[in-house]
Amino acid sequence: MDRGQAQFRTYTTLARGIAALPEPVAMGLGNLVGEVLFHVRRGQRAQVTANLARVLGADGDDAVLLDRWARRAFREYARYWVEGARLPGITPETVAQHVQVEGLHHLHDAAASGTGCILALPHVGSWEYGGAFLATQGLPMTAVAERVEPPELFDYFVEQRAAMGLTIVPLDRHSGGTLLATLRAGRLVGLLCDRDIEGTGIEVEFFGERTTMPAGPATLALRTGATLCTGAVYSGPGRQHRALVEAPLDTTRTGGLRVDVARLTQEIAGRLEGLIRRAPDQWHVFQPLWLADRPAVADDRLVPLAADPVSEAVA
């Protein structure tokens, strides 16, 4: 058995095992795994702490406070994976009962207008739970996924998301056209956009420092006339999830495409700041994000994240 096949079998076996456990046991196990990773992933813990320091406006004198937030971040990330493994087996009726949404009318208004809608999201809480909820409301979401090896693992992820009501588009030369067609059909596209994986995005100010963010949400909105909203889905309390969809951004053209894309991307960054501040411990960014960190810190990912093909948006 090669490494890819071993990864596929290991991941799918663990996911099915978590889904089969009683919910309290599965959540308790996830909490334990998060605690263990917090202690053993020292380099990554340092990066999480540095990221949270920007969000919280903390400094070296707040080491104890930052340590507590970082520990909670590892636990919340483990919870995200447990929820993701269990979500395909939860009925749509149960999903609908466990999500409370503020601002859902913005998405319904966009659907009624027929122009399509882009929902720009941060890596906060459980965006997949939100996607499953939207499917129960007649608002199925299309997202973009990077391919992973082996192909069987990618197909497994796509099938699991499809069971939740999410359509996953492979990230390739055809994905941009697929998203354009989706929007022109008046449907919903969800894009995670607080990380610029390729490092080729638009430079913005984010929590007081410079970084880059994908240009995809702004570019698609300007090219199609689609409604552009920001939002997030927060886990808890308990089995519940709280979601927020913010009012659409103003996508009126004011100049050249590049200028407007830069302006809109900065506005998105400002919106994402507010969404992240609502639950900093649920912000699942464990990598160097700001330009000041990128040259000096390696991309030391959590083991599950390296296998997640649905963690990044198209740039």
Secondary structure by P-SEA (a helix, b strand, c coil): ccaaaaaaaaaaaaaaaaaaccaaaaaaaaaaaaaaaaacaaaaaaaaaaaaaaaacccccaaaaaaaaaaaaaaaaaaaaaaaaacccccaaaaaaacccccaaaaaaaaaaccbbbbbbcccccaaaaaaaaaaaccccccccccccaaaaaaaaaaaaaaacbbbbccccaaaaaaaaaaaabbbbbbbcccccccccbbbbcccccbbbbaaaaaaaaacccbbbbcccccccccbbbbbbcccccccccccaaaaaaaaaaaaaaaaaaaaaaccccccccccccccccccccccccccccccccccccc
